[in-house]
Amino acid sequence: MKGRRHLLERRKKLAGMWLAAPALLGTCLFFLLPFAICVRYSFTFGVGGAFFVGFRNYKDVFSSYAFQLAAANTLRFLAVGVTLNTALSFFTALLIKKGLAGSRLFRYILLLPLVLPIASVVMVVQVFFANAGILNHWLVSIGVPIAQWLEGPNAFYVLLGLYLWKSFGYSVVLLLSGLNVIPEEYYQTAAIEGAGSIQKLVSITLPMMVPHLFLTVVMGIVNAFKSYREAFLIGGKHPHDSIYMVQHFLNNNFENLNYQKLSVASIMLFLVLLVILCGLYIFQNRYREE
């Protein structure tokens, strides 16, 4: 019996390995192998990585003004955009959960930005925010000087507004799903014990919502990097300094066939994202344990 059971378990393991083989092979072929080639390129120079140069490529990239500007803008955009998106989405989800007037209609239009073609959205933005656009025309009519919305420092806030408009609805849906699974008995018990709204929020809602907030932040980071499409359509390959992102640096080096700098920037971007996500995951686990 033991031998037969051992044989069945072995067959199950082999079957599982065969079923997982296509996914593992695809991961190795399309992710791990290119990443290994990218790491190799970051330490070499010349066509095909002919010469080993150590950390010289890393020093060149870190001392590059273009990379410093792109990294600073990307971190700034992540910090401001993801924080605002999470806070506004959470506040809105709370209002919808409490049955705010008009919330049913609001639910229907939350995901509308996700189905609109991004090119058409950017076209509308350009119509409103161009130098001769609707907004500047209105400012002139009331005697206010026109502003450089897309070709000046204000371009960052235009891009930030586009990101919030597009990510807001999806984040609200994620958080609202988390609020709906919190048992009402917890709030009823807290009310009997004399807890106020703030105490319920701090002691019940926030601890129970940590996994959903974590997912919202992660998806917010993913959507923030997708905002490169908007930045590219608004400003092209070389936009105003305020919206020059890491993706611009990567794309421009790819077009110039500078694979060494491209590899270094890609690895650094991967490491920074890995640190951020691991930090969020550790914070989530510690908060839930407390």
C-alpha positions as CSV (number, residue, x, y, z in Angstrom):
1,M,0.0,0.0,0.0
2,K,2.8,2.4,0.9
3,G,4.5,1.7,-2.4
4,R,1.3,2.3,-4.4
5,R,0.6,5.5,-2.5
6,H,4.1,6.7,-3.1
7,L,3.7,5.9,-6.8
8,L,0.5,7.9,-7.0
9,E,2.0,10.9,-5.3
10,R,5.0,10.8,-7.7
11,R,2.6,10.7,-10.7
12,K,0.7,13.7,-9.4
13,K,4.0,15.6,-9.0
14,L,5.0,14.7,-12.5
15,A,1.6,15.7,-13.9
16,G,1.8,19.0,-12.1
17,M,5.3,19.6,-13.4
18,W,4.2,18.9,-17.0
19,L,1.2,21.2,-16.6
20,A,3.4,24.0,-15.3
21,A,6.1,23.4,-17.9
22,P,4.6,25.7,-20.6
23,A,4.2,28.6,-18.2
24,L,7.7,28.1,-16.7
25,L,9.3,27.8,-20.2
26,G,7.5,31.0,-21.3
27,T,8.7,32.8,-18.2
28,C,12.3,31.7,-18.7
29,L,12.3,32.4,-22.4
30,F,10.5,35.8,-22.4
31,F,11.5,37.2,-19.0
32,L,14.4,35.6,-17.3
33,L,16.6,35.2,-20.4
34,P,16.1,38.8,-21.6
35,F,16.8,40.0,-18.1
36,A,20.0,38.0,-17.9
37,I,21.1,39.5,-21.3
38,C,20.1,43.0,-20.0
39,V,22.4,42.4,-16.9
40,R,25.2,41.3,-19.1
41,Y,24.9,44.4,-21.4
42,S,25.0,46.7,-18.3
43,F,28.6,45.6,-17.6
44,T,29.9,45.6,-21.2
45,F,30.6,48.0,-24.0
46,G,30.6,47.7,-27.8
47,V,28.5,45.9,-30.3
48,G,27.1,42.7,-28.8
49,G,28.7,43.5,-25.4
50,A,32.3,42.8,-26.7
51,F,34.2,44.5,-23.8
52,F,33.7,44.1,-20.1
53,V,33.8,47.6,-18.4
54,G,32.5,46.8,-14.9
55,F,30.4,49.6,-13.3
56,R,31.4,52.3,-15.8
57,N,28.0,52.2,-17.5
58,Y,26.3,52.7,-14.1
59,K,28.5,55.7,-13.3
60,D,27.8,57.2,-16.7
61,V,24.0,56.8,-16.2
62,F,24.0,58.1,-12.7
63,S,26.0,61.2,-13.7
64,S,23.7,61.8,-16.7
65,Y,21.5,64.9,-16.2
66,A,18.8,63.3,-18.4
67,F,18.6,60.2,-16.1
68,Q,18.6,62.3,-12.9
69,L,15.8,64.5,-14.3
70,A,13.8,61.4,-15.4
71,A,14.3,59.6,-12.1
72,A,13.3,62.7,-10.0
73,N,10.2,63.3,-12.1
74,T,9.1,59.7,-12.0
75,L,9.5,59.4,-8.2
76,R,7.7,62.7,-7.8
77,F,4.9,61.6,-10.0
78,L,4.6,58.3,-8.2
79,A,4.6,59.9,-4.7
80,V,2.1,62.6,-5.6
81,G,-0.1,60.7,-8.0
82,V,-0.4,57.4,-6.1
83,T,-1.0,59.1,-2.8
84,L,-3.7,61.4,-4.1
85,N,-5.3,58.6,-6.0
86,T,-5.5,56.3,-3.0
87,A,-6.7,59.0,-0.6
88,L,-9.4,60.4,-2.9
89,S,-10.5,56.9,-3.9
90,F,-10.8,55.8,-0.3
91,F,-12.8,58.9,0.7
92,T,-15.1,58.4,-2.3
93,A,-15.6,54.7,-1.6
94,L,-16.6,55.6,2.0
95,L,-19.2,58.1,0.8
96,I,-20.6,55.6,-1.7
97,K,-20.8,53.0,1.0
98,K,-22.7,55.3,3.3
99,G,-25.3,55.8,0.5
100,L,-24.5,59.3,-0.7
101,A,-27.1,60.8,-2.9
102,G,-26.4,60.1,-6.5
103,S,-23.9,57.4,-5.8
104,R,-25.7,54.8,-7.9
105,L,-25.3,57.0,-11.0
106,F,-21.8,57.7,-10.0
107,R,-21.0,54.0,-10.0
108,Y,-22.0,53.6,-13.6
109,I,-19.6,56.3,-14.8
110,L,-16.6,55.3,-12.6
111,L,-15.0,53.0,-15.2
112,L,-15.9,55.2,-18.2
113,P,-12.3,56.6,-18.5
114,L,-10.9,53.1,-18.9
115,V,-12.8,52.4,-22.1
116,L,-12.0,55.7,-23.8
117,P,-9.2,55.6,-26.4
118,I,-6.2,57.5,-24.9
119,A,-5.5,59.3,-28.2
120,S,-8.9,60.9,-28.2
121,V,-8.6,61.9,-24.6
122,V,-5.2,63.6,-25.3
123,M,-6.7,65.3,-28.3
124,V,-9.4,66.8,-26.1
125,V,-6.7,67.8,-23.5
126,Q,-4.8,69.6,-26.3
127,V,-7.9,71.4,-27.4
128,F,-8.5,72.7,-23.9
129,F,-4.9,73.3,-22.8
130,A,-3.0,74.4,-25.9
131,N,-1.6,77.9,-26.2
132,A,-4.6,78.9,-28.4
133,G,-6.9,76.5,-26.6
134,I,-10.3,77.0,-24.9
135,L,-8.8,77.6,-21.4
136,N,-6.3,80.3,-22.5
137,H,-9.0,81.9,-24.7
138,W,-11.2,82.1,-21.6
139,L,-8.4,83.5,-19.5
140,V,-7.7,86.2,-22.1
141,S,-11.4,87.1,-22.1
142,I,-11.4,87.9,-18.3
143,G,-8.0,89.7,-18.5
144,V,-5.8,87.0,-17.1
145,P,-2.4,86.3,-18.9
146,I,-2.3,83.0,-20.8
147,A,-0.4,80.1,-19.3
148,Q,1.9,77.5,-20.9
149,W,-0.1,74.5,-19.9
150,L,1.5,71.8,-22.0
151,E,4.9,73.4,-22.7
152,G,5.8,74.6,-19.2
153,P,5.9,73.4,-15.6
154,N,2.1,73.2,-15.6
155,A,2.4,70.1,-17.9
156,F,3.1,68.0,-14.8
157,Y,-0.2,68.9,-13.3
158,V,-2.1,68.3,-16.5
159,L,-0.5,64.8,-16.7
160,L,-1.3,64.3,-13.0
161,G,-4.9,65.2,-13.6
162,L,-5.1,62.8,-16.5
163,Y,-3.7,60.0,-14.3
164,L,-6.1,60.7,-11.5
165,W,-9.1,60.9,-13.8
166,K,-8.2,57.6,-15.4
167,S,-7.2,55.6,-12.3
168,F,-9.7,57.0,-9.9
169,G,-12.7,54.9,-10.9
170,Y,-10.8,51.6,-10.9
171,S,-9.4,52.3,-7.4
172,V,-12.8,53.2,-6.1
173,V,-14.2,49.9,-7.3
174,L,-11.3,48.0,-5.6
175,L,-11.8,49.8,-2.3
176,L,-15.6,49.6,-2.4
177,S,-15.4,45.8,-2.8
178,G,-13.3,45.7,0.4
179,L,-15.7,47.9,2.3
180,N,-18.6,45.7,1.3
181,V,-17.1,42.6,2.9
182,I,-16.6,44.2,6.3
183,P,-19.3,42.7,8.6
184,E,-21.8,45.3,9.8
185,E,-21.8,43.6,13.2
186,Y,-18.4,45.1,13.9
187,Y,-19.7,48.6,13.5
188,Q,-22.9,47.8,15.5
189,T,-20.8,46.4,18.4
190,A,-18.6,49.5,18.3
191,A,-21.6,51.8,18.3
192,I,-23.0,50.0,21.4
193,E,-19.7,50.5,23.2
194,G,-19.8,54.2,22.4
195,A,-17.3,54.4,19.6
196,G,-17.6,57.4,17.3
197,S,-17.1,57.6,13.5
198,I,-13.4,58.4,13.8
199,Q,-12.8,55.5,16.2
200,K,-14.7,53.1,13.9
201,L,-12.6,54.3,10.9
202,V,-9.3,53.8,12.8
203,S,-10.1,50.7,14.7
204,I,-12.2,48.7,12.2
205,T,-12.2,50.1,8.7
206,L,-8.5,50.8,8.2
207,P,-7.2,47.5,9.7
208,M,-9.7,45.5,7.6
209,M,-8.9,47.5,4.5
210,V,-5.1,47.0,4.5
211,P,-5.0,44.2,1.9
212,H,-7.3,46.3,-0.4
213,L,-5.3,49.4,0.1
214,F,-2.1,47.5,-0.7
215,L,-3.7,46.3,-3.9
216,T,-4.9,49.8,-4.8
217,V,-1.4,51.2,-4.3
218,V,0.2,48.5,-6.4
219,M,-2.3,49.1,-9.2
220,G,-1.8,52.8,-8.8
221,I,1.9,52.4,-9.4
222,V,1.3,50.2,-12.5
223,N,-1.2,52.8,-13.9
224,A,1.3,55.6,-13.1
225,F,3.9,54.0,-15.4
226,K,1.2,53.6,-18.1
227,S,0.9,57.4,-18.0
228,Y,3.9,57.5,-20.3
229,R,1.5,57.2,-23.2
230,E,-0.2,60.4,-22.2
231,A,3.1,62.2,-21.6
232,F,4.4,61.0,-25.0
233,L,1.3,62.1,-26.9
234,I,1.3,65.5,-25.1
235,G,5.0,66.3,-25.4
236,G,6.6,63.8,-27.8
237,K,10.0,62.3,-27.4
238,H,11.5,65.4,-25.7
239,P,8.7,67.0,-23.6
240,H,9.0,69.7,-21.1
241,D,11.4,68.9,-18.3
242,S,8.6,68.6,-15.8
243,I,7.1,65.5,-17.5
244,Y,10.4,63.9,-18.8
245,M,10.1,60.4,-17.3
246,V,12.2,57.3,-17.0
247,Q,10.3,55.8,-19.9
248,H,11.4,58.8,-22.1
249,F,15.0,58.0,-21.2
250,L,14.6,54.3,-22.0
251,N,12.8,55.0,-25.3
252,N,15.3,57.6,-26.5
253,N,18.3,55.3,-25.7
254,F,16.6,52.4,-27.5
255,E,16.2,54.6,-30.6
256,N,19.8,55.6,-30.4
257,L,20.8,51.9,-30.0
258,N,22.5,52.7,-26.7
259,Y,21.7,49.3,-25.2
260,Q,24.2,49.7,-22.3
261,K,22.5,52.8,-20.9
262,L,19.1,51.2,-21.6
263,S,20.1,48.1,-19.7
264,V,21.4,50.1,-16.7
265,A,18.3,52.2,-16.5
266,S,16.0,49.2,-16.8
267,I,17.8,47.3,-14.0
268,M,17.7,50.3,-11.7
269,L,14.0,50.8,-12.4
270,F,13.4,47.1,-11.6
271,L,15.3,47.4,-8.4
272,V,13.5,50.5,-7.2
273,L,10.1,49.0,-8.0
274,L,11.2,45.8,-6.2
275,V,12.2,47.7,-3.1
276,I,9.0,49.8,-3.1
277,L,6.7,46.7,-3.5
278,C,8.6,44.6,-0.9
279,G,8.4,47.6,1.5
280,L,4.7,47.9,1.0
281,Y,4.3,44.1,1.5
282,I,6.3,44.1,4.7
283,F,4.3,47.1,6.0
284,Q,1.1,45.4,5.2
285,N,2.0,42.2,7.0
286,R,3.3,44.1,10.1
287,Y,0.2,46.3,10.2
288,R,-2.1,43.3,10.0
289,E,-0.2,41.5,12.8
290,E,-0.6,44.5,15.1
